[in-house]
Amino acid sequence: MAHFVNSTKQIVGVSVTPNVGVEVALLDKKSPTVVKYGRRHIEYNFATREIQDYASFKAIIIDLFKELDISLKSNVYLTLPNVHLDFENLPLIIGDDAIGNAILSKAEDSYIFKRVEPISAWADLVTNSQTDKRLIVYTSFQETAISQIKEIFQELGANLIGIESSYSATIRGLYFTNTVDIEQDNNLNWNLLLVNSNSYALFSLQGTRLIDYTEVPLAIKSFSTEEAYQAIATSVSQILPNFPAKKLVIVSQADDICAEVLKTQITFDEEVIVHDSNKYSKIPPIDISSSVIENEAAAMTYAIVGALATEHLEEKVLDLNLLAKTAGAGDAYFTFEAFEKTILVTQELVRKVLIGFSGVLAVIFGLIFGIFYFIDMQVGKMADENQSKIDSTQQQIDAIMGQGGVIDIETLVTRIIDMNKNAISFYDSIATDIPPSVWLQYYYNKNGDKVALEGVSANIADIYNYYKSLKVISPQSSIKLNRLQILTEVNGQEFDIAAPDLGAKYYDFEIANIKSPRSKLTNKDAAKEGEQAAADALNQVTPVPEGAPAAKLEPVDINN
């Protein structure tokens, strides 16, 4: 097998052949040896030239992959029975799009494509700069059938990297297995006679280059065995003189025709090589490992070998991959490996990637625009607020300037004194006549008449007397004794009011006519402050003298 080249890509070959069925095979990465092989029968519709039941095809694929212990998420190369293969002479200067249109126009002459659209792949055979002509070969399939097959493998999670005609795959398989030795002479002319269940095809090649091809419909099953051999031999013998060659390879894929017997009935003076992929099969066309059942692998087709050989050849041999080269795509494709997958890059894939990339960019730019729009809105809001303040200040300045730009300081001072008269009265009162056993902790005054005062005392009577004195000084006030409670804990230790060593009970109280800001403290924080006050009282050596200033008082906010 002189043509084998190591490859890191592991490709699972799948081939559909009438009479043989669905084949699944796996080639060793390092040697031209099939390590896994299996096949199942499938019905094929010769009238429409497609698989009879695609649901059955899907079930067979799942069954064979499971049986052979092959992951469904593998790279898969598929070959299908030929639908349409032909040649076309075209001007050398025309582009890929024009070639695609020419192929489409000619393919539609086939009865198969009268009702369905074709999908095609093509390859150059000969280019002549002197005549400005190019000869191409192309293959076409029903677009609906290809779409269904692609959908099946997509649902299974497989990476379908190729779909090809069994004819071109068979030629590549013969080259890969060195069945026809053209290694030393690439100009060797040879012919291939491929016998199918309902036709035979005759190919003329020079080395690996296809020169000519003809296919003759032949309902083999309508003949008796003898008549079938005679009909094929007579027809082929009339055509062979038009295909001069040094070798003839006969491959039979029909159970009614044995290639070895057919060889004896065809007139050909040069070397004849035969191989059967049917009930007459003796040996596989390629080496197999010991794990493969030899009797089953004996009927292996060259088409499945051609699928397996895709990544193991130094040069492409009659490459007609529909997924790589659809009509008009020319050679604009390549493959690369990522995450153990072979990624096939085509114009269609590039188009989809560009569309996706454009969508991502649109989302990114949309987000950026949204962020900047939000920032602009916030900045605008701040600017409006600042402008409002500036306008208010300007109005005040204008009002002052309207009075000649002079401020009456005495009037302003009088106004402030009047506004804070009650506040000053309360502030004076709390510092006057404070009982010796009363310790003030907190004082709050708002707008002169909203008062909150808190403290600790060792005597309830002193708390009441202090409250009454405040009411006498400011009789118009609505202050009340809102809270009066015994402190039961000091510095985290339980406070026993009956304990003789402590000498007294301590009370926490609040005198207020509003809810003070201090009440926003958590109960835990307020309790800690009360405990600390009681602890400070216990640690005092001498009582607070009468008339001493209140401790820890908050200053009066004259602006409120």
N, C-alpha and C positions, 0 to 999 in steps of 0.2 A: 504494500500500500504506500507507494512513493509520495502520494499527495497529502498525507496527513501532517497537520500543523497543530501543535499544542495550543489550547485556548483556555482561558480562565472562565469563559462563559459556558454555563451548563444549560444546554438547550434540549427540551423534550420534543421529539419528533412525533407528529400525529398525521396519519395519512388515511384518506378514504378511497377505497378501490372497489368497484362492483365485483362481486363474486368472492373477493378476499375479505372485505369488510373494513372495519376501523382498526388501524394499527397504532400502537403507542410504543415508543422505544426510547432508550436513553443510551448515549454513547459515552464511553470512558473518556475522561479529559486528556489522559496522557497517551492513549493508544487507540488505534482504529478497531475497537472491540465493543460490541453491543453488550451492555451489562444488564439491561432489563428490556423485556419484550412481551407484549400480549396483544391479542386481537379478539374482536367480536364481530359477528355478522350484523349487517345493517341493510335495510331495503333502500334501493336507489331507483329513482324514476327516470328511465331513459327518454321518455317523451319530453319532459320538462328539463331534463339534465340537471337535477339537483337531488339532495337528500330527501327521501320521502317524508320522514317525520323528524323534525328538529328536536322535539321533546325526547324522543328515543335516543337521538344522537347525544344529547346532554347527559342522559342517564348512563349511556355507555362510557362516556368520558369519565364521569365520576367513578363508575365501577372499576374501570381499568387503572385509573390513577391510584385508587385505594388498594386494588389487588397487587400492584407493583410497588406499593409504598412510595409513591411519588407525590410531592406536595402539589396541590392545585395552584399554589401561588408561584409556579415556576415560569420560566421563559418558554414559550411554545411556538413552534414553527409548523404550520399546517399545509398539507397538499390536498387538492381536490381533483376529481376526475375532470379532464379537459372539457370545456364548453365550446370555446372558439379560439383557434390559433391561426394566424395568417401573416402575410408579408405586405409591405407597402413601400413603394419607391416615392421619395419626396425630394424636393429641392434642398440642398445643403444649408441654404441661408435662412430657412424658416425657423422660427422659435418654437419653444416647447408648447406654447398655447396652440399654435397652428397645427402642430403634430397631434395634439390631443383632439382637436376638432376633426382632423382628417381620419383618425382612428375611429372616433365616434360615428362619423358618417358611414364608414365602410362596415363597421361592426353591425350597424342597424340593418344591413342587407340580410343578415342571418335571421331565419324565422324565429329563433329564440328571443331576439331583441325587438320583435315587432310589438310585444306587449309589456316588456319591462326595460328599464334603462340599463345600459351596460356600464361596468366599471373596468378599466383596462390598465395594463402596464406594458411598457415597451422597452426595447433595447436596440442599439445600433448593431448591425451585422457588418455592413460595408459602407465606407465613405470614400467618395472619389472627388478630389478637388478639381480634376481636369474637366469632368462632366458636370461638376457642381451638383452631384446627386448623392443621396444616402439611401441605403436599404435597411429597413427596420423590420423586426419581428415583434408582434404584439399578441397578447392574450387577453381575453375578455370574459367576464362572468356577470351574472345577474346581480345588480346592485342590491336588490332586496334580500337575496340569499346571503350575500357577504355581510350585510347589516345584521341579519339574524345570528349568524355565526359569531360575529364580533360581540354581540350582546350576550350570547351564551358564555363565552370565555370571560367577559367582564363580570358577569354575575358570579362566576365561579372563583373570581379573584386571580385568574391567570393573566400573565403578561404576554399577550399575543403579538409576536414581533414579525410574523410573516404569514402570508397566504399565497400559494402558488399553484400553478397547473401541475398535475402529475407528469405531464410530458417533459417539461423543462427540468423537473426534479429528477426524473428517471435518467435523463442524459447526464446530469451532474452526478447521480449515484454510480453510473457506469464508469465515469471518469475517476471518481473518488476511490472505487474499489479496484481500479486498474484492470477492469475486465477487458477493455481495449487498450493495449499498450501503445500510447502515443507520446510517452515521455521523451523518447529519442527523436521522434519525427512528428512535429506538430502539424505538418502538412499532409499527414496520412488521411486519405479519403476512406471513409467507412460508412456503412448503412446500419440502421436500426429498424427491425421489423417488430412492432409491438402489437400483439394480438389481444384484443379485449373481448368481452362477452357479446358485443353487438357490432363490432367493427374491427378494422386493423389500421394501423398508422405506419407509414414508411417515412423515415427521416434520412436525409443525406447530410453528412458532416465532413468537414475538413478540420482534423484535430478536434478542438472543442467548439468550433464555429459552425453553427447551423447554416446549411446552404439551401436546402429545399425540404419540402414536407408535403405529404398528401395523406388524406384519410379517406378510407372507403367503407361506407356502411355495409354491414354484412350480418344478417340475422342467423348466426351460427346455429342456434337451437332449432331453427326451422329445417335444418338439413339432418340427414343421418350422419353418423360419424364419418364414414368414407366420403360422402358427398361434401361435408364441411372441409375436410383436408383438401380435396380436389378443387373446390371453389376458391379457397385461399391461394393454393399453389398456382392455379391458372392465372388468377388476377395479378398476383405478385410477380410472376414470371414475365408478364407483359410490361410491367412498370420498371422492373429492375434495370433493363438496358438503358433507361434514361438516367440512372443513378450509378455511374461507373465507380467502383470502389475496390479496395483490396481486402476488406473484411465485411462480413455480414453478421450482425448479432440478432438472434431471434429470441424474443422474450414473450412467453405466453402467460396471460393472466386469466385465461378461460379454461374451466375444467374440462371442456369438450375437446381441447386441442393440446396435444403434447408437443413441445418444441422439438424434442429429439426426433419424433416421427415426421413432423412437418419439414424438418431439414432434409429428409431423404426424398421429398417430393418437389422441392424447389430447385430449379436449375440455377446454379451459381458456381463458377469455376474457381473462386478464391476461397479463403479460409472462412468457415462458418462456426460461430460460437453460439451455444444454446443455453437457455436458463428457463426453468418453470417456476411460476409463483401460483401454483394451483395444486390439485390433488396429485399431480405427478412430481411434485417437488422432492428433491433428494437432499440438497445441502443449502444452507443460507447463502446469500450473495456476499456476506461479510462475516468476519470472525465473531464468535459469540463467547461469552463467559460460561463457566460451568453452571452458573445459577439460572441460565436461560434454558427452557425446554427445547431441545433440538428439533423434535418432530414438529412443534408448532412454529418455530422460527424458520423452518425450511421453506415455507411459503412466503417469507418476507419479501416485500417488493423493493425494487430499486428506487421507487419514489420515496419511501420512508428513509432509505439510506441518504438520498439527496437532501431531505429535510435535515437530517442529523449532520450532514457534511457542511452545512451553511457557513459555520464559523471555523472550519478546519481545512480550508483550502487557501493556497497562496494567492490565487486569483479567482475572480468571480466567473463562474461558468453559466452562461445563459441565465442571468439574473432577471427574473420576471416577478418579483415580489410586489403584490398588489398594495400592500401597506406602505412599502417604501417608495414605489413609483406609480402612483395613480396617473390617469391620463393627463398628460401635460406637465407632469412633475419632473420628467427627465431624471438626471442623476442627483437632484438636489435633496440628498438625504445623507445621514450618517448615524452611527450608533455609538453609545458609550455606556459604561457600566456604573451603576450606583446602587448601593445597598443590595448587592447580589442580584440586581436586575439589569437586563439589557434594555436600555432606553433607545427607542427608535425615533430619531429627530427628522420630521418631515415638514414640508411647508405648512401643512394643516396644523401640526403641533406647534410650530413657531407662531402661527396666527393666533391660536388659542392662548398661548403663553403671553403674547403681546396684549391681547384683549384683557387677560387677567391682570397683567402688570399695570395696564392703564387704569383698571378698576381700583387696584390698590392705591395707585398714585392719587386718584380722584378722592378716595376716602381720606388719605393723609392730608391733602391740600384742604379738604373740607374741614377736617379737625383743626388745622392750623388757622384757617379763616375764622372758625367759630371761637377759638381761643382769643385771637386778636380782636374779634368783634366784642367779646365779653369784656376784655381789658379796656377797650375803647369806651364801652358803656360805663364801666366803673370810673374811669378817669373823667368822663363827661359828667357823671353824677357828682364826683368830688369837686369838679370845677364849678358846677352849678351851685353847690353848697357854699363854696368859698366866695363865689360872686355874690350870693345872697347876703353873706356876712359883710362883705365889702360895701354892698349897697346900704345895709342897715347902719353901718358905721358912718358911711357918707351922709346919710340922712341926719344922723345925730350931729355931725360936724356942720352940715348945712343949717340945722336948727340953731346951733350955737353962733354960727356966723351971722344968722339972721338977727341975732340979738346984739350984733356989733362985735362978735367974736370974744365977748367977755363973760367969764363964769363968776357968779356971785358965791364966793366961798362961804360966807356967813350963812346964807340961805341953805346951801348944801349941807353944812355942818348941822344946822338946826334940824333939817329934815332927817338926817341920819340919827341924831339924838332922839328925836321923837319916835322914830321907827324902832329904836332899841331900848326905849324907856322901860318897858315891861321886862325885857331880858336883863337889863342892869339891875332892876328891882329884885328879880329872882336870884340873881348871882350874889347880890349883897346879902339876901336873906339866908342863903345856905351856909354862909360863912359866919353868921351871927348866932350866938347862943346854941352851939352844937353840944349836946350832952356828952359828958366824959366817956360814956360807954358806947358811943356811936361812932363808927368809922365809915366814912363815905368812900365808895369805890368808883362811882360813875355818875356823870352829870351831862345832860344833853338839853339844848335849848334851840328851838327853831321858831323864827318869826316873832320872838319875844314872848309868846304865850303858850307855846307847845313845849312842855317840860317833861323830862324823865330823869329820875334820880334813884340810885341804888346804893345799898350799903349793908353793913353787918353790925349787930349790937348784942350786948350781953344782957340787955334788960328791955322787956317789952314796953314798960312804962315810958322809958326814955324815947323809944321809937314813936309812941303816940304823942308825947309832949313835943317832940321835934316836928311831927306832922302838923300839930295844932299851931305851933309858932309860925310855920310857913303859911298857913291859911290866914293867920292874923295879919301878917305882913302884906299878903296879896289876897285879900278876901274875894276879889273878883275872879280869881283863878278857879279852874275846874279840876284841880289835882285831887287824886284819891290815893289811899293806901291800897295799892293793887295786889301786893304780895307780901305775905308774912309767914315764914316757915322756919322750922328748927333745922339747923345743920347737924347731920348725923355722922359725917365722916370728915376727917381732917388729914390732909397729906396721905391719903390712901388708906388710913386706918379708921376702923369704926369708932365713932365718937359716942361714948356712953355718957348721956346727960346726967346720970346719977353718980358718976365717978367723983369722989371727994377730992382727988388730987387735981382735977381740972378746975374745980371751984365754981364753975358757972355753966349755964347753957348759952348757946350762941344762936342768933336768929338772922336769917337773910331776909331783906325787905326791899320793896320797890314802891316809890311814890311817883306817880306820873299821870298825865292826861292824854298821852299818845303812846303808840307802840315804838319804842326806841330802837335805833339801829343795832344796839347791843343784843336785842332779842333775836336777831338773825343768826347769832352764834348757835352752834349745835348745843344740845343739852349737856353733852360731855364737856365742851369748852366752858360753858357757863358754870358748871359744877366745879370745875377746876379752879376758876377764879374765886368762887365762894370759899372753897377749901383753903386756898392760899390766904384769903383775907382773915379767916378764922385762925389759921396757923400764925399769921403775923400778930394777931391780938394776943394769943397765948404766950408768945415769945417776948412780949413787951414787959420790961421790968417795972415801969411806972405807967400809970394811965395817961391817956392823952389829956393834956391840960385843957381847961375850959377856954373856949374862944380860939383854939388852935385852928389853923387853916385846914380845909378839906383836902384829903390826899387823892392823888390820881384823878383829878377832874379834867374832863375834856374842855377845851376853850369853847366859848360861845361863837357860833358861826354868824357873824354880823351881816353877812351877805344873804342869809336866808331868813 
